[in-house]
């Protein structure tokens, strides 16, 4: 076997010069894989900004069984792995059942909309995985107990085929409605108007 060291060195030099571009392409590829997975099961709208080695997700809106979810986050890659950080944007996300830290995850499910005063709220979710084959290996969640100032962090590992694996159950909490009311068109016409004096 004959190795052309000059060409190998040129390829290495090229890779060093273009590593920022290559990292950006990998971030884009990871974003496409992530988006494809969500689009398969939900209506998706997103605003994404691509930087040197990360993609900032300014706004990610999608529906799961007609339940709106709004998040923001950041996607980073260091081939062959990626990291995806997500935080609720509007409203909140409750953890319906907080699993033991030794439990394996089979999936993540959204049960519906509602509100409970005793369920912990999701502050941040950080998923780690591989770009190819696309797989999420772990999920670290930071939660806040209602009425407490403390945050709790737990890491779960995805092992969907494990016999004792359990789903992580979430519930969407709608954003609080703003106080006030709105007059209908006929009521606006009948409402007294202040007259300006000269």
C-alpha positions as CSV (number, residue, x, y, z in Angstrom):
1,X,0.0,0.0,0.0
2,X,1.4,3.3,-1.1
3,X,0.4,6.5,0.9
4,X,0.8,9.9,-0.7
5,X,1.7,11.9,2.3
6,X,1.6,15.2,0.5
7,X,-2.0,14.8,-0.4
8,X,-2.9,13.6,3.1
9,X,-1.2,16.7,4.5
10,X,-3.1,18.9,2.1
11,X,-6.4,17.3,3.1
12,X,-5.5,17.8,6.8
13,X,-4.6,21.4,6.1
14,X,-7.8,22.0,4.2
15,X,-9.8,20.4,7.1
16,X,-8.2,22.7,9.6
17,X,-9.0,25.8,7.6
18,X,-12.6,24.8,7.0
19,X,-13.4,23.3,10.4
20,X,-15.7,26.1,11.2
21,X,-17.7,25.6,8.0
22,X,-17.7,21.8,8.6
23,X,-18.9,22.3,12.2
24,X,-21.7,24.6,10.9
25,X,-22.7,21.9,8.3
26,X,-22.9,19.3,11.1
27,X,-25.0,21.6,13.2
28,X,-27.3,22.1,10.2
29,X,-27.5,18.3,9.7
30,X,-28.4,17.7,13.3
31,X,-31.0,20.4,13.1
32,X,-32.5,18.8,10.1
33,X,-32.6,15.4,11.8
34,X,-34.2,16.9,14.9
35,X,-36.8,18.9,12.8
36,X,-37.6,15.8,10.7
37,X,-38.3,13.8,13.8
38,X,-40.7,16.4,15.1
39,X,-42.4,17.1,11.8
40,X,-43.4,13.5,11.5
41,X,-45.7,13.8,14.5
42,X,-46.4,17.5,14.8
43,X,-47.1,20.8,13.1
44,X,-43.8,22.7,13.3
45,X,-42.8,26.4,13.1
46,X,-39.3,27.4,14.1
47,X,-37.0,30.4,14.0
48,X,-33.4,29.1,13.9
49,X,-30.1,31.1,13.7
50,X,-27.0,29.2,12.7
51,X,-23.7,30.3,14.2
52,X,-20.2,28.9,13.9
53,X,-20.7,25.7,16.0
54,X,-24.2,25.9,17.2
55,X,-27.8,26.6,16.1
56,X,-29.9,28.9,18.3
57,X,-33.6,28.0,18.3
58,X,-35.2,31.4,19.1
59,X,-38.7,29.9,18.8
60,X,-40.0,26.4,18.3
61,X,-43.8,25.9,18.1
62,X,-45.4,22.6,17.5
63,X,-48.5,20.6,18.4
64,X,-48.7,17.1,19.8
65,X,-52.3,15.8,19.6
66,X,-53.5,19.4,19.1
67,X,-51.7,20.5,22.3
68,X,-49.5,23.5,21.5
69,X,-45.9,23.4,22.9
70,X,-43.6,26.5,22.7
71,X,-39.9,26.1,23.4
72,X,-36.6,27.8,22.7
73,X,-33.1,26.3,22.8
74,X,-29.7,25.6,21.4
75,X,-28.2,22.8,19.4
76,X,-24.5,22.1,19.5
77,X,-22.5,19.3,17.8
78,X,-19.1,17.8,18.3
79,X,-19.1,14.9,15.9
80,X,-20.4,12.3,16.3
81,X,-22.4,13.6,19.3
82,X,-24.9,16.5,19.7
83,X,-26.4,18.3,22.6
84,X,-29.9,19.9,22.5
85,X,-31.0,22.3,25.3
86,X,-34.7,23.3,25.4
87,X,-36.7,25.6,27.8
88,X,-40.4,26.4,27.8
89,X,-41.1,29.7,26.0
90,X,-44.7,30.4,27.0
91,X,-46.8,28.7,29.6
92,X,-45.2,25.9,31.4
93,X,-44.6,22.2,31.2
94,X,-45.5,20.0,34.2
95,X,-44.0,16.6,34.9
96,X,-47.0,14.5,35.6
97,X,-44.9,11.7,37.1
98,X,-41.4,12.3,38.3
99,X,-39.5,9.0,37.8
100,X,-36.8,7.7,40.1
101,X,-33.3,8.8,39.0
102,X,-32.3,5.2,38.4
103,X,-35.3,4.6,36.0
104,X,-34.7,4.0,32.3
105,X,-36.8,6.1,29.8
106,X,-38.7,4.4,27.0
107,X,-40.3,7.6,25.6
108,X,-41.6,11.1,26.4
109,X,-45.3,11.6,26.2
110,X,-47.5,14.7,26.4
111,X,-50.8,13.8,28.2
112,X,-52.8,17.0,27.5
113,X,-53.3,20.4,28.9
114,X,-54.1,21.3,32.5
115,X,-52.7,22.7,35.7
116,X,-51.8,21.1,39.1
117,X,-50.5,23.1,42.0
118,X,-48.4,20.2,43.2
119,X,-46.6,19.0,40.1
120,X,-43.0,20.1,39.3
121,X,-42.4,22.4,36.3
122,X,-39.8,21.8,33.7
123,X,-37.2,24.6,33.6
124,X,-34.7,23.1,31.2
125,X,-34.2,19.8,29.3
126,X,-30.8,18.8,27.9
127,X,-30.6,15.9,25.5
128,X,-27.4,14.2,24.4
129,X,-27.1,11.8,21.5
130,X,-25.4,10.7,18.4
131,X,-25.9,12.2,14.9
132,X,-25.5,8.9,13.1
133,X,-27.3,6.8,13.7
134,X,-29.7,9.4,15.1
135,X,-30.3,8.4,18.7
136,X,-30.9,10.3,22.0
137,X,-29.0,8.6,24.7
138,X,-29.7,10.7,27.8
139,X,-32.0,13.4,29.0
140,X,-31.1,15.7,31.9
141,X,-34.1,17.7,33.2
142,X,-34.1,20.6,35.7
143,X,-37.4,21.0,37.5
144,X,-38.8,23.5,40.0
145,X,-41.2,22.4,42.7
146,X,-44.2,24.8,43.1
147,X,-43.8,27.1,46.0
148,X,-40.0,26.3,46.3
149,X,-37.1,28.3,45.1
150,X,-34.9,25.3,44.7
151,X,-34.3,23.5,41.4
152,X,-33.7,19.8,41.1
153,X,-31.7,18.1,38.3
154,X,-32.1,14.5,37.2
155,X,-30.5,12.6,34.3
156,X,-32.3,9.7,32.6
157,X,-31.0,7.3,30.1
158,X,-33.1,6.1,27.1
159,X,-33.3,2.4,26.9
160,X,-36.6,1.9,25.1
161,X,-36.2,-1.9,24.9
162,X,-35.5,-2.4,28.6
163,X,-38.3,-4.3,30.4
164,X,-38.5,-1.8,33.2
165,X,-38.3,1.3,31.1
166,X,-41.0,3.9,31.7
167,X,-42.3,6.9,29.8
168,X,-41.7,10.4,31.0
169,X,-45.2,12.0,31.2
170,X,-45.6,15.7,30.6
171,X,-48.6,18.1,30.7
172,X,-48.7,21.4,28.9
173,X,-49.8,24.3,31.1
174,X,-51.4,27.1,29.0
175,X,-49.9,30.6,29.4
176,X,-51.8,32.7,31.9
177,X,-54.4,35.0,30.3
178,X,-53.8,38.6,30.6
179,X,-56.2,40.5,32.9
180,X,-58.8,42.7,31.2
181,X,-61.6,42.4,28.7
182,X,-62.4,43.3,25.1
183,X,-65.6,45.0,23.9
184,X,-67.4,43.6,20.9
185,X,-67.9,45.9,17.9
186,X,-71.5,46.9,18.9
187,X,-70.5,47.6,22.5
188,X,-67.7,49.8,21.3
189,X,-70.2,51.9,19.3
190,X,-72.5,52.3,22.3
191,X,-69.7,53.1,24.8
192,X,-69.6,56.7,25.9
193,X,-66.8,58.7,24.4
194,X,-64.9,61.5,26.1
195,X,-65.3,64.8,24.2
196,X,-62.4,67.1,24.0
197,X,-62.9,70.6,25.0
198,X,-61.4,73.5,23.0
